[in-house]
Amino acid sequence: MKKASLNDEFEREKEKLNRLADEALKNGIPLTQDEAFMKQNRKVDELVVKIIQKSERLKKKQQER
């Protein structure tokens, strides 16, 4: 997966996370108790890790040159 598409996917998933947060808060549900929010939060966290790992690999490759 290319970096641009990872970033695009991250933005889409983050927007979905924000919508779920707004909905939970509107309904008076604590975010940590909203399963849909927590599932989406883990998905966003996984994407952040992938982006960071890819960035670190690119930096390492550039330093090797």
C-alpha positions in Angstrom: 0.0 0.0 0.0 1.4 3.4 -1.0 2.0 6.1 1.6 -0.6 8.4 0.0 -3.3 5.7 0.1 -2.4 4.9 3.8 -2.8 8.6 4.6 -6.1 8.7 2.7 -7.4 5.6 4.5 -6.3 7.1 7.8 -8.2 10.3 7.1 -11.4 8.4 6.1 -11.2 6.2 9.2 -10.5 9.2 11.5 -13.6 10.9 10.1 -15.6 7.8 10.8 -14.2 7.7 14.4 -15.1 11.4 14.9 -18.7 10.7 13.7 -19.0 7.8 16.1 -17.6 9.9 19.0 -20.1 12.6 18.2 -23.0 10.1 18.1 -22.0 8.4 21.4 -21.6 11.8 23.2 -24.9 13.0 21.9 -26.5 9.8 23.3 -24.7 10.3 26.6 -22.6 7.1 26.2 -19.0 7.3 27.5 -16.6 6.7 24.6 -14.8 3.9 26.4 -18.2 2.1 26.8 -19.2 2.4 23.1 -18.0 -0.7 21.4 -18.3 0.7 17.8 -16.2 3.7 18.8 -13.6 1.5 20.5 -13.4 -0.8 17.6 -12.9 2.1 15.2 -10.4 3.7 17.6 -8.3 0.5 17.4 -8.5 0.5 13.6 -7.2 4.1 13.5 -4.5 3.3 16.0 -3.3 0.4 13.7 -3.2 2.8 10.8 -1.1 5.2 12.8 1.4 2.4 13.6 1.6 1.4 9.9 2.2 5.0 8.9 4.9 5.5 11.5 6.6 2.2 10.5 6.6 3.1 6.9 8.0 6.5 7.6 10.8 5.0 9.7 11.6 2.5 6.9 11.8 5.4 4.4 14.1 7.4 6.7 16.4 4.4 7.2 16.6 3.8 3.4 17.5 7.5 2.9 20.2 7.3 5.5 21.7 4.3 3.9 22.2 6.2 0.6 
